Amino acid sequence: MAVKPSIAVCVASWGQPALTRRFLQSLSRSPTAGVYWLQNESAKDRVEFDQIETGFRDWVHVYRSPENLGAAGGKNYVAEKAIADGHNWLALCDTDIVVGTDTFTRIIDQAPVDAAVSGCITSRGGMQSWERVNARHDGLLARRPEEPIGVYDERLRQRDDKRWERLKAKAVAFSLVMIPVDAWNDIGPLDDTFGVAFGEDNDWCHRARLAGWKVGYTTEVAVRHDHGGSTTKAQNRELRAGSAAAVRRKWGGDV
């Protein structure tokens, strides 16, 4: 008998309190067994994040770090807390997304048993962005012009042809991914040596394949993904370039 999923949302925020509030509010449409939130925040955002914490403290486990642990370090921190509490699925999320109806359970329902990480169709970035999905599937999954993301996601939920797509190369974008704890324990946590952000998803997916697990995403779920604006465009480019170089140094090439 399959073990019932006990899903823990693991999220680390870094600035942009309005997006964090929006993300937490959206979770009411996709119930989970627990929400674990690490705040990597500076003094300038403290008042706003205190207000958000007050509004959600009844059902969100809140942690604070005296220093910025970064995307990988922050998610590792709350994942450890979630695993210690006995949850068997981790939903690693960024705060600049909006989830839809039963997003997490729908992804799990589509994932094969040997999938280490399963993503979904997103509006920005990654191999699973809906523009790329549309190109791969001859328009069957196209988002109609001006169609609201929630309506598009609901339309995908009604489809008969639901698939999980394996990515034999590159990475699922870790803006929202589902990871079984068995895979996390086998592969290990995210590599936090890449810095504040970027690179850890490519590295983890590569390690998952080396360990014999699959990497992919479901075509049944779509989420809104906005870039959070925690960095300037110049800083973003610098972070991405630095992380890409770090990945190449670690693995001897792109992964």
DRENLUMFI-332920 format. One record per residue (C-alpha): x negated, y negated, z negated; residue in one letter; residue number from 1. Coordinates in pm, 1 decimal, always signed. Each point is the difference from the previous one (the first is absolute). Layout:
<sites>
+----------+----------+----------+---+-----+
!       c1 !       c2 !       c3 ! r !   k !
+----------+----------+----------+---+-----+
!        X !        Y !        Z ! A ! NUM !
...
+----------+----------+----------+---+-----+
</sites>
This chain:
<sites>
+----------+----------+----------+---+-----+
!       c1 !       c2 !       c3 ! r !   k !
+----------+----------+----------+---+-----+
!     +0.0 !     +0.0 !     +0.0 ! M !   1 !
!   -133.7 !   -340.9 !    +97.5 ! A !   2 !
!    -83.7 !   -235.2 !   -284.8 ! V !   3 !
!   +229.7 !   -303.1 !     -9.0 ! K !   4 !
!   -191.6 !   -316.9 !    +88.5 ! P !   5 !
!    -73.5 !   -231.1 !   -289.7 ! S !   6 !
!   -107.9 !   -315.6 !   +178.9 ! I !   7 !
!   -214.0 !   -272.1 !   -157.4 ! A !   8 !
!    -41.4 !   -330.7 !   +180.7 ! V !   9 !
!   -357.9 !   -123.3 !    -42.7 ! C !  10 !
!    -62.3 !   -362.2 !    +91.2 ! V !  11 !
!   -271.7 !   -256.3 !    -68.5 ! A !  12 !
!    +81.1 !   -367.1 !    +56.7 ! S !  13 !
!   -244.0 !   -273.2 !    +91.8 ! W !  14 !
!   +163.9 !   -340.1 !    +31.8 ! G !  15 !
!   +322.9 !    -83.7 !   +186.1 ! Q !  16 !
!   +249.7 !    +39.9 !   -289.1 ! P !  17 !
!   +300.7 !    -57.3 !   +229.7 ! A !  18 !
!    -94.2 !   +305.5 !   +207.5 ! L !  19 !
!    -53.4 !   +208.6 !   -312.9 ! T !  20 !
!   +344.7 !    -95.0 !   -129.5 ! R !  21 !
!   +154.3 !    +82.7 !   +337.8 ! R !  22 !
!   -168.5 !   +340.9 !     +6.2 ! F !  23 !
!   +110.7 !    +92.4 !   -351.1 ! L !  24 !
!   +356.6 !   -108.4 !    +76.8 ! Q !  25 !
!     +6.0 !   +219.5 !   +310.6 ! S !  26 !
!    -78.7 !   +308.2 !   -209.7 ! L !  27 !
!   +360.1 !     +6.1 !   -124.7 ! S !  28 !
!    +96.2 !   +148.5 !   +338.6 ! R !  29 !
!   -255.1 !   +279.1 !    -28.5 ! S !  30 !
!    +11.6 !   +147.1 !   -352.9 ! P !  31 !
!   -313.0 !   +159.2 !   -145.8 ! T !  32 !
!   -102.2 !   +162.0 !   -327.9 ! A !  33 !
!   -235.1 !   -282.9 !    -93.1 ! G !  34 !
!   -161.3 !   -325.0 !   +115.3 ! V !  35 !
!   -358.9 !    -78.8 !   -101.3 ! Y !  36 !
!   -117.2 !   -354.6 !    +68.9 ! W !  37 !
!   -350.6 !   -135.9 !    -53.2 ! L !  38 !
!    -40.2 !   -376.2 !     +7.8 ! Q !  39 !
!   -329.5 !   -123.3 !   +146.0 ! N !  40 !
!    +90.8 !   -363.0 !    -56.3 ! E !  41 !
!   -177.5 !   -330.9 !    -48.1 ! S !  42 !
!   +111.0 !   -271.5 !   -241.0 ! A !  43 !
!   +166.9 !   -199.0 !   +276.4 ! K !  44 !
!   +270.9 !   +265.7 !    +44.8 ! D !  45 !
!    +31.7 !   +102.4 !   -365.5 ! R !  46 !
!   +324.2 !   -182.7 !    -82.5 ! V !  47 !
!   +183.5 !   +137.1 !   +303.8 ! E !  48 !
!   -120.3 !   +354.1 !    -59.6 ! F !  49 !
!    +99.2 !    -21.4 !   -366.6 ! D !  50 !
!   +351.5 !    -88.3 !   +115.1 ! Q !  51 !
!     +9.0 !   +294.7 !   +241.8 ! I !  52 !
!   -129.2 !   +232.7 !   -271.1 ! E !  53 !
!   +275.7 !   -114.5 !   -234.8 ! T !  54 !
!   +265.1 !    +67.3 !   +262.6 ! G !  55 !
!   -116.0 !   +354.5 !    +77.9 ! F !  56 !
!   -154.7 !   +123.5 !   -325.3 ! R !  57 !
!   +300.2 !   +222.7 !    -80.6 ! D !  58 !
!    -92.4 !   +244.7 !   +277.0 ! W !  59 !
!   -352.4 !    -89.4 !   +118.3 ! V !  60 !
!   -322.5 !   +101.5 !   -176.9 ! H !  61 !
!   -214.9 !   -313.9 !    +11.1 ! V !  62 !
!   -379.0 !    -10.3 !    -37.5 ! Y !  63 !
!   -244.8 !   -287.3 !    +21.1 ! R !  64 !
!   -364.7 !     -3.8 !    +95.2 ! S !  65 !
!   -244.3 !   -265.2 !   -126.8 ! P !  66 !
!   -173.7 !    +23.9 !   +336.6 ! E !  67 !
!   +119.7 !    +63.7 !   +351.9 ! N !  68 !
!    -27.7 !   +375.1 !    +55.0 ! L !  69 !
!    +85.7 !    -36.5 !   +369.2 ! G !  70 !
!   +248.8 !   +201.9 !   +202.2 ! A !  71 !
!   -171.3 !   +336.6 !    -48.1 ! A !  72 !
!   -102.1 !    -48.1 !   -362.0 ! G !  73 !
!   +341.6 !   -135.2 !    -94.8 ! G !  74 !
!   +191.7 !   +285.5 !   +159.8 ! K !  75 !
!   -238.3 !   +252.4 !   -154.4 ! N !  76 !
!    +67.5 !   -150.3 !   -341.7 ! Y !  77 !
!   +378.6 !    +28.6 !    +17.5 ! V !  78 !
!    -13.1 !   +337.2 !   +179.6 ! A !  79 !
!   -190.6 !   +138.0 !   -297.7 ! E !  80 !
!   +272.7 !   -129.4 !   -232.9 ! K !  81 !
!   +275.1 !   +152.5 !   +217.2 ! A !  82 !
!   -171.2 !   +339.3 !    +20.0 ! I !  83 !
!    -51.3 !     +4.7 !   -377.2 ! A !  84 !
!   +376.0 !    -52.9 !    -38.1 ! D !  85 !
!    +67.3 !   +314.2 !   +203.8 ! G !  86 !
!   +117.8 !   -136.8 !   +336.7 ! H !  87 !
!    -78.5 !   +221.1 !   +301.5 ! N !  88 !
!    +26.0 !   -258.3 !   +281.0 ! W !  89 !
!   -175.0 !   -335.7 !    +32.7 ! L !  90 !
!   +148.1 !   -279.4 !   +209.8 ! A !  91 !
!   -296.9 !   -229.9 !    +57.7 ! L !  92 !
!   +135.3 !   -340.0 !   +100.2 ! C !  93 !
!   -110.1 !   -353.5 !    +73.5 ! D !  94 !
!   +214.6 !   -284.0 !   -127.9 ! T !  95 !
!    +57.0 !   -152.1 !   +344.8 ! D !  96 !
!   +250.4 !   +266.1 !   +110.6 ! I !  97 !
!   +374.7 !    +47.6 !    -34.7 ! V !  98 !
!   +134.9 !   +352.8 !    -37.3 ! V !  99 !
!   +338.6 !   +115.5 !   +125.5 ! G ! 100 !
!   +251.8 !   +265.4 !    -94.6 ! T ! 101 !
!   -159.0 !   +304.1 !   -167.9 ! D ! 102 !
!   -327.8 !    -80.1 !   +173.3 ! T ! 103 !
!   -225.1 !   +218.8 !   -213.9 ! F ! 104 !
!   +214.5 !   +314.6 !     -6.5 ! T ! 105 !
!    +60.8 !    -23.1 !   +374.6 ! R ! 106 !
!   -374.0 !     -3.0 !    +66.8 ! I ! 107 !
!    -50.5 !   +298.6 !   -230.8 ! I ! 108 !
!   +282.5 !   +191.8 !   +169.9 ! D ! 109 !
!   -181.5 !    -31.4 !   +333.3 ! Q ! 110 !
!   -351.5 !    +75.6 !   -123.4 ! A ! 111 !
!   -149.0 !   +348.0 !    +55.5 ! P ! 112 !
!   -128.3 !   +181.1 !   -307.4 ! V ! 113 !
!   -362.4 !    -46.4 !   +105.3 ! D ! 114 !
!    +27.9 !   -376.8 !    +50.7 ! A ! 115 !
!   -234.3 !   -194.9 !   -227.4 ! A ! 116 !
!   +143.0 !   -334.8 !   +100.4 ! V ! 117 !
!   +321.1 !    -97.6 !   +178.7 ! S ! 118 !
!    +82.2 !   -349.9 !   +115.1 ! G ! 119 !
!   +288.3 !   -146.9 !   +196.3 ! C ! 120 !
!    +67.1 !   -244.4 !   +283.2 ! I ! 121 !
!   -105.4 !   -350.7 !   -101.3 ! T ! 122 !
!    +39.6 !   -343.1 !   +149.4 ! S ! 123 !
!   -368.5 !    -84.1 !    -28.8 ! R ! 124 !
!   -323.5 !   +186.2 !    +46.1 ! G ! 125 !
!   -114.4 !   +358.1 !     +9.3 ! G ! 126 !
!    +49.9 !   +280.1 !   +249.4 ! M ! 127 !
!   +364.9 !    +26.7 !   -105.4 ! Q ! 128 !
!   +117.1 !   -355.0 !    +81.7 ! S ! 129 !
!   +329.6 !    +14.3 !   +185.9 ! W ! 130 !
!   -146.1 !   -153.7 !   +314.1 ! E ! 131 !
!   -246.5 !   +288.6 !    +23.0 ! R ! 132 !
!   +265.0 !   +255.2 !    -93.5 ! V ! 133 !
!   +223.8 !   -132.6 !   +276.1 ! N ! 134 !
!   -282.3 !    +35.6 !   +252.6 ! A ! 135 !
!    -66.7 !   +358.4 !   -109.9 ! R ! 136 !
!   +364.3 !   +107.1 !    +15.1 ! H ! 137 !
!   +123.3 !   -150.7 !   +327.5 ! D ! 138 !
!   +220.8 !   -256.7 !   -169.3 ! G ! 139 !
!   +207.3 !   +248.3 !   -201.9 ! L ! 140 !
!    -92.8 !   -167.9 !   -325.9 ! L ! 141 !
!     -3.5 !   -356.0 !   +127.9 ! A ! 142 !
!   +108.2 !   -281.2 !   -227.7 ! R ! 143 !
!   +256.5 !   -201.2 !   +190.8 ! R ! 144 !
!    -69.3 !   -371.0 !    +59.4 ! P ! 145 !
!    +83.8 !   -202.7 !   -312.5 ! E ! 146 !
!   +122.7 !   +313.7 !   -179.2 ! E ! 147 !
!    -39.4 !    -47.8 !   -378.8 ! P ! 148 !
!   -247.9 !   +241.4 !   -149.0 ! I ! 149 !
!   +257.9 !   +140.6 !   -239.6 ! G ! 150 !
!   +236.4 !    +76.3 !   +286.9 ! V ! 151 !
!   -282.0 !   +162.7 !   +196.8 ! Y ! 152 !
!    -92.8 !   +213.8 !   -299.3 ! D ! 153 !
!   +362.6 !   +107.4 !    -44.7 ! E ! 154 !
!    +22.6 !    +90.6 !   +368.2 ! R ! 155 !
!   -309.9 !   +218.5 !    -33.5 ! L ! 156 !
!   +160.9 !   +167.7 !   -301.7 ! R ! 157 !
!   +295.1 !   +102.7 !   +217.1 ! Q ! 158 !
!   -214.7 !   +156.4 !   +272.8 ! R ! 159 !
!    +16.3 !   +373.5 !    +60.7 ! D ! 160 !
!   -353.1 !    +17.5 !   +139.0 ! D ! 161 !
!   -213.6 !    -61.8 !   -307.7 ! K ! 162 !
!   -369.0 !    +68.6 !    +22.0 ! R ! 163 !
!   -318.0 !    -14.3 !   -200.5 ! W ! 164 !
!   -290.8 !   -110.6 !   +215.0 ! E ! 165 !
!   -347.0 !   +131.1 !    -74.1 ! R ! 166 !
!   -288.8 !   -239.6 !    +49.6 ! L ! 167 !
!   -306.7 !   +195.0 !   +103.6 ! K ! 168 !
!   -214.5 !   -310.0 !    -21.6 ! A ! 169 !
!     +6.9 !   -337.7 !   -171.2 ! K ! 170 !
!   +203.2 !    -76.9 !   -309.6 ! A ! 171 !
!   +352.3 !    -52.4 !   -119.8 ! V ! 172 !
!    +23.1 !   -357.6 !   -126.3 ! A ! 173 !
!    +17.1 !     +9.1 !   -381.0 ! F ! 174 !
!   +253.7 !   -282.2 !    -23.4 ! S ! 175 !
!   +245.3 !   +279.1 !    -88.7 ! L ! 176 !
!    -98.0 !   +366.7 !    -15.3 ! V ! 177 !
!   +122.8 !   +307.8 !   -183.1 ! M ! 178 !
!   -265.9 !   +226.0 !   -150.5 ! I ! 179 !
!    +66.3 !   +323.7 !   -190.1 ! P ! 180 !
!   -195.3 !    +12.8 !   -325.4 ! V ! 181 !
!   -143.8 !   +338.9 !   +101.8 ! D ! 182 !
!   -166.5 !   -168.1 !   +297.7 ! A ! 183 !
!   -118.4 !   -295.4 !   -209.9 ! W ! 184 !
!   -159.3 !   +235.0 !   -251.6 ! N ! 185 !
!   -165.9 !   +202.1 !   +278.3 ! D ! 186 !
!   -132.3 !   -293.8 !   +201.5 ! I ! 187 !
!    -68.1 !   -242.4 !   -281.8 ! G ! 188 !
!    +91.0 !   -365.7 !    -52.4 ! P ! 189 !
!    -48.2 !   -282.8 !   +246.1 ! L ! 190 !
!   -358.1 !   -115.1 !    +46.5 ! D ! 191 !
!    -12.7 !   -338.0 !   -174.4 ! D ! 192 !
!   -353.9 !    -80.0 !   +116.5 ! T ! 193 !
!   +130.7 !   -161.6 !   +318.5 ! F ! 194 !
!    +89.7 !   -315.9 !   -190.7 ! G ! 195 !
!   +318.8 !   -197.1 !    -47.7 ! V ! 196 !
!   +191.0 !   +151.3 !   +292.5 ! A ! 197 !
!    -14.1 !   +197.4 !   +325.9 ! F ! 198 !
!   -186.2 !   +315.0 !    +95.1 ! G ! 199 !
!   +119.3 !   +220.3 !   -284.0 ! E ! 200 !
!   +292.9 !   +134.3 !   +207.8 ! D ! 201 !
!   -223.4 !   +103.2 !   +290.4 ! N ! 202 !
!   -240.0 !   +163.2 !   -243.7 ! D ! 203 !
!   +271.1 !   +188.2 !   -192.6 ! W ! 204 !
!   +170.4 !   +130.4 !   +315.9 ! C ! 205 !
!   -335.1 !   +120.3 !   +132.4 ! H ! 206 !
!    -73.5 !   +176.5 !   -328.3 ! R ! 207 !
!   +347.8 !   +156.9 !    +10.0 ! A ! 208 !
!    -65.5 !   +152.1 !   +343.7 ! R ! 209 !
!   -340.4 !   +127.5 !   -110.3 ! L ! 210 !
!   +174.8 !   +172.9 !   -290.8 ! A ! 211 !
!   +245.8 !   +171.6 !   +236.1 ! G ! 212 !
!   +304.1 !   -222.9 !    -53.8 ! W ! 213 !
!   +214.7 !   -173.6 !   +262.3 ! K ! 214 !
!    +44.9 !   -374.2 !    +44.7 ! V ! 215 !
!   +306.1 !   -152.1 !   +164.5 ! G ! 216 !
!   +325.7 !   -189.0 !    -24.6 ! Y ! 217 !
!   +371.8 !    +49.5 !    +46.0 ! T ! 218 !
!   +192.9 !   -158.0 !   +285.2 ! T ! 219 !
!   +314.7 !     -8.4 !   -215.5 ! E ! 220 !
!    -87.7 !   -296.1 !   -222.6 ! V ! 221 !
!    -80.7 !   -363.0 !    +79.1 ! A ! 222 !
!   -111.0 !   -265.3 !   -248.2 ! V ! 223 !
!    -71.4 !   -368.4 !    +20.6 ! R ! 224 !
!   -365.5 !    -84.4 !    -51.0 ! H ! 225 !
!   -121.3 !   -358.8 !    -24.2 ! D ! 226 !
!   -361.4 !    -84.2 !    -58.0 ! H ! 227 !
!     -7.8 !   -148.0 !   -348.1 ! G ! 228 !
!   -212.6 !   -306.6 !    +57.9 ! G ! 229 !
!   -226.8 !    +68.0 !   -297.6 ! S ! 230 !
!   -295.3 !    -98.2 !   +219.0 ! T ! 231 !
!    -60.2 !   -249.7 !   +277.3 ! T ! 232 !
!    -34.3 !   +128.9 !   +354.9 ! K ! 233 !
!   -375.1 !    -49.4 !    -21.3 ! A ! 234 !
!    -20.1 !   +190.5 !   -329.6 ! Q ! 235 !
!   +218.4 !   +276.0 !   +144.5 ! N ! 236 !
!   -229.5 !    +40.6 !   +300.5 ! R ! 237 !
!   -304.4 !     +5.0 !   -227.6 ! E ! 238 !
!   +152.8 !   +265.2 !   -228.2 ! L ! 239 !
!   +102.1 !   +218.9 !   +294.1 ! R ! 240 !
!   -341.1 !    -26.0 !   +164.0 ! A ! 241 !
!   -177.7 !    +80.4 !   -324.3 ! G ! 242 !
!   +217.4 !   +301.5 !    -75.2 ! S ! 243 !
!    -35.0 !   +134.4 !   +354.8 ! A ! 244 !
!   -377.6 !    -25.6 !    -31.0 ! A ! 245 !
!    +15.1 !   +179.0 !   -337.1 ! A ! 246 !
!   +205.4 !   +284.5 !   +149.6 ! V ! 247 !
!   -249.2 !    +39.6 !   +283.8 ! R ! 248 !
!   -291.2 !     +8.6 !   -244.4 ! R ! 249 !
!   +173.2 !   +266.0 !   -209.2 ! K ! 250 !
!   +103.9 !   +227.3 !   +287.3 ! W ! 251 !
!   -246.2 !    -86.3 !   +275.7 ! G ! 252 !
!   +271.6 !   -145.8 !   +222.6 ! G ! 253 !
!   +363.4 !   -106.9 !    +16.4 ! D ! 254 !
!   +256.5 !   +230.2 !   -163.1 ! V ! 255 !
+----------+----------+----------+---+-----+
</sites>
